[in-house]
Amino acid sequence: MPVCKFAFADAILQRSPGQDGEVYAGNVVDQRHGAPVTIGFGRYGPEQSLTETMAVDDIMVIIEGRLSVSTEAGTVTAGPGEIIHMPKGERVIIHSHEQGAVTAYVTYPHWQEAL
């Protein structure tokens, strides 16, 4: 795969698997491209929550809005320009605040294959 750049508009957002709320993800690079990681964008509507046990290591970069991630160890909140790492095996609750959030993410290995 050649060097590429991507914008939020390049992602085809789909509702996150198994979720009813306004939580969407869209890969721009994944196993279909021969990459060892998945890279994409996410969008969380206002006041949305997602609870899951991480099947992969997931790194989220907050582009807009704010997200809080809670675990047994506590809660971290991040805003634009900040990064949250969620390790494989960790049970997390991801919560968007009143303005929702836009993120970029990198997962290893590919999250779709790990489901």
Protein Blocks (a to p, Z undefined) as FASTA:
>chain_A
ZZddddfklpccdddehiabdcddddfbdfknopabdcddddddehiacddddfbdcddd
dfbhcdddddfkbccdddehiacdddehiacdddddfkopaddddddddfklmZZ
